[in-house]
């Protein structure tokens, strides 16, 4: 029996800030559909993906779940470390 690899897409959705620290636009509508929902929709049409997982800060989980309601995606809220704790770890 041949073992088949499964391909997953992992995304990180911070609903407050983009990757450059600016304002997040994932919830904004683009032609009547949120940017995040449009992105997931495009991924579902990729054909090779077996799973789509969206990680987000725990406080944003409900908002992300609402934006992606009825889509074939799993949303996980993360308990992120504070910047103070991260700075402390990096200094060692």
C-alpha positions as semicolon CSV with decimal commas, in nm:
position;residue;x (nm);y (nm);z (nm)
1;X;0,000;0,000;0,000
2;X;0,145;0,333;-0,106
3;X;0,157;0,609;0,151
4;X;0,040;0,945;0,018
5;X;0,167;1,273;0,155
6;X;-0,090;1,519;0,279
7;X;-0,038;1,886;0,208
8;X;-0,164;2,152;0,447
9;X;-0,170;2,530;0,425
10;X;-0,098;2,718;0,748
11;X;-0,182;3,086;0,774
12;X;-0,140;3,335;1,056
13;X;-0,413;3,597;1,090
14;X;-0,349;3,883;1,332
15;X;-0,664;4,094;1,308
16;X;-0,495;4,397;1,467
17;X;-0,164;4,431;1,280
18;X;-0,013;4,324;0,949
19;X;0,334;4,169;0,924
20;X;0,494;4,514;0,904
21;X;0,315;4,642;1,213
22;X;0,058;4,847;1,024
23;X;-0,318;4,821;1,038
24;X;-0,460;4,481;0,944
25;X;-0,695;4,470;0,646
26;X;-0,798;4,103;0,660
27;X;-1,156;4,187;0,766
28;X;-1,201;4,457;0,500
29;X;-1,425;4,384;0,204
30;X;-1,281;4,345;-0,141
31;X;-1,560;4,317;-0,398
32;X;-1,804;4,221;-0,121
33;X;-1,586;3,950;0,040
34;X;-1,338;3,990;0,325
35;X;-0,971;3,968;0,227
36;X;-0,922;3,671;0,461
37;X;-1,224;3,482;0,324
38;X;-1,111;3,553;-0,034
39;X;-0,763;3,417;0,047
40;X;-0,906;3,095;0,193
41;X;-1,140;3,059;-0,103
42;X;-0,845;3,079;-0,343
43;X;-0,658;2,818;-0,139
44;X;-0,955;2,578;-0,154
45;X;-0,934;2,592;-0,532
46;X;-0,564;2,500;-0,531
47;X;-0,661;2,135;-0,560
48;X;-0,366;1,976;-0,380
49;X;-0,444;2,087;-0,024
50;X;-0,584;1,838;0,225
51;X;-0,622;2,084;0,510
52;X;-0,622;2,460;0,573
53;X;-0,535;2,582;0,921
54;X;-0,553;2,945;1,032
55;X;-0,364;3,041;1,348
56;X;-0,446;3,367;1,521
57;X;-0,398;3,535;1,858
58;X;-0,650;3,384;2,104
59;X;-0,838;3,714;2,150
60;X;-0,903;3,725;1,771
61;X;-1,029;3,366;1,736
62;X;-1,403;3,443;1,744
63;X;-1,364;3,719;1,484
64;X;-1,163;3,491;1,253
65;X;-1,412;3,206;1,298
66;X;-1,699;3,442;1,210
67;X;-1,518;3,569;0,897
68;X;-1,453;3,210;0,785
69;X;-1,791;3,063;0,884
70;X;-1,892;2,759;0,673
71;X;-1,549;2,737;0,507
72;X;-1,338;2,417;0,512
73;X;-1,083;2,555;0,755
74;X;-0,968;2,495;1,113
75;X;-0,902;2,801;1,329
76;X;-0,666;2,778;1,629
77;X;-0,625;3,061;1,878
78;X;-0,273;3,091;2,015
79;X;-0,171;3,206;2,360
80;X;0,117;3,423;2,250
81;X;0,398;3,536;2,472
82;X;0,419;3,901;2,556
83;X;0,681;4,118;2,387
84;X;0,841;4,168;2,728
85;X;0,885;3,791;2,773
86;X;1,015;3,750;2,416
87;X;1,273;4,027;2,469
88;X;1,384;3,860;2,790
89;X;1,438;3,527;2,609
90;X;1,633;3,691;2,326
91;X;1,872;3,863;2,566
92;X;1,995;3,529;2,706
